């Protein structure tokens, strides 16, 4: 599919996006490399010619990477707008003028925003009920933002749960609940985890998980549900909590 020129299309406007939040300043990479060279000067034995070649290759890579980053951002802004409009098919495939999220991830492999593209595509597939594709996209997503990464783990668990693959769902929900815990979202992920344990008829683990919500997150919105479900699971468990 041919990409349209940035001059022929106008990037949709909007506030700072997930895509921008995931972007690492390329200057950081160069600064870290410079610091490394300074600290390890005595141990480095590369010649001047070799150093010039390495630096030249690095600068070429950096230029290509930042160029890809800008182009990928322009494409992904459109996907974000489609996402806000709940146009899942356009998020995935684009509309002829903009690439969809899947193509952004494929055609801009050196841009950090490819991770955001995987996230958008994964959520769109999940909404469409295409759980296998949702899993494939979300498994490729990596974020520096703790809240977004935990959310991605939880969505991955949701996709596995829809397929009744409870072992995988439990593993994903565990990752979500343990990734940088906070009082706002972690209790919800723990509820999902406990319910997945119930599907496995692992009542003891379900009770244990509900108990974590009750004791560690007493002000959580789901705490009353956790208490109710805990009491039910205790009745079914051979080892009720004290």
Buried (B, 14 or more C-beta within 10 A) or exposed (E): EEBBEEEEBEBBEEEEBBBBEBBEEBEEBBEEBEEEEEEEEEEEEEEEEEEEEEEEEEEEEBEEBBEBBBBBBBBBBBBBBBBEEEBBEBBBBBEEEBBBBBBBBEBBEBBBBBBBBBBBBBBBBBEBEBBEBBBBBBBBBBBEEEEBBBBBBBBBBBBBBBBEBBEBBBBBBBBBBBBEBEEEBBBBBBBBBBBBBBEEEBBBBBBBBBBBBBEEBEEBEBBEBBEEBBEBBBEEBEEBEE
